[in-house]
Amino acid sequence: MANRHAPLVQHCIENIRHSKVKLTDPGTGKTAILLNSDRGQVRRIRVDGCLAPPNRPAADWIASKAQVVDVIVELKGTNVGRAIVQVQATLDFWTGHAEHEQAQPIGAWILCSEYPRASTKVAGYRESVRIRGAILLISTHNGEERDFAEFVPKRP
C-alpha cells in the first residue's frame, strides 16, 4: 500500500550541501545558521506548517546531518516558554518519525529575542533534554552561526 503522505513529506525536506545551512522564519525575522564546513549532506526539514501534524505545537526546522546529529531549531520572538513547548513536542514527534535515524543524536537550538537566564523552567527543561542525551542551546543573536558538532552530546 502506498504512503499517502509521501509527497507531503518530500515537499518538507530539502537535501543540501551548503557550507552554511540557513534557517529562517519570516514571521519573526530570525535566522539561524548551522556551519557545514565539509559540505556533507544535510536534510533541511520544515516542521511547523509542513511535516508536523496540523494544530500541534512544533519547532520551525530540523537540520539533519547524517551520522552526526539532528538539530531542532525554533526561531522565536520573546516567548521562550512557548519555544520550549514547541521544541519538546518536536522532539517527541521526531523520535517516532520514519525520517529519523534512530541511532542519531538530537540537539535543540532556540534563537529568541529574550533569554530568561534565571528561569527555573528553562534550567529544568535543559536538564530533561540532557538526560535524554541531547543538548539545548538558547541564544539571542539573530543570524548567529553554530557548528553541528556543538549539538552532539559528549561521551564520557
Long-range contacts (C-beta under 8 A, 24 or more apart in sequence): 8-50, 8-51, 9-51, 9-99, 11-50, 12-45, 12-46, 12-47, 12-50, 12-51, 13-43, 13-44, 13-45, 13-46, 13-51, 13-99, 14-43, 14-44, 14-45, 15-41, 15-42, 15-43, 15-44, 16-41, 16-42, 16-44, 17-41, 17-42, 18-42, 20-145, 21-63, 23-60, 23-61, 23-63, 23-73, 23-75, 24-75, 25-60, 25-75, 28-75, 28-76, 28-77, 29-142, 30-75, 30-76, 30-77, 30-111, 30-112, 30-142, 31-75, 31-111, 31-142, 31-143, 32-73, 32-75, 32-109, 32-111, 32-143, 32-144, 32-146, 33-143, 33-144, 33-145, 33-146, 34-63, 34-65, 34-71, 34-73, 34-145, 34-146, 34-147, 34-148, 35-145, 35-146, 35-147, 35-148, 36-65, 36-148, 37-147, 40-65, 40-66, 40-68, 41-65, 41-66, 43-99, 45-99, 47-72, 47-90, 47-93, 47-94, 48-86, 51-97, 51-99, 52-89, 52-90, 52-93, 53-93, 56-89, 56-93, 57-82, 57-85, 57-86, 57-89, 57-90, 58-86, 58-89, 58-90, 58-93, 59-83, 59-86, 59-87, 59-89, 59-90, 59-108, 62-90, 62-94, 63-148, 64-99, 64-100, 64-101, 64-104, 65-148, 66-101, 66-104, 67-104, 68-104, 68-148, 68-149, 68-152, 69-104, 69-105, 69-106, 69-107, 69-148, 69-149, 69-151, 69-152, 70-94, 70-100, 70-101, 70-104, 70-105, 70-106, 70-107, 71-106, 71-107, 71-108, 71-109, 71-148, 71-151, 72-106, 72-107, 72-108, 72-109, 73-108, 73-109, 73-110, 73-111, 74-108, 74-109, 74-110, 74-111, 74-112, 75-111, 75-112, 76-110, 76-111, 76-112, 76-113, 77-112, 77-113, 78-112, 78-113, 78-114, 79-112, 80-110, 80-112, 80-114, 80-115, 80-116, 80-119, 80-122, 80-138, 81-121, 83-110, 83-112, 84-110, 84-121, 84-122, 84-125, 87-136, 88-125, 91-129, 91-132, 91-134, 105-133, 105-134, 105-151, 105-152, 105-153, 106-132, 106-133, 106-134, 107-134, 107-135, 107-136, 107-137, 107-150, 107-151, 107-152, 107-153, 108-134, 108-135, 108-136, 108-137, 108-151, 109-136, 109-137, 109-138, 109-139, 109-146, 109-151, 110-136, 110-137, 110-138, 110-139, 111-138, 111-139, 111-140, 111-141, 111-142, 111-144, 112-138, 112-139, 112-140, 113-140, 114-140, 115-139, 115-140
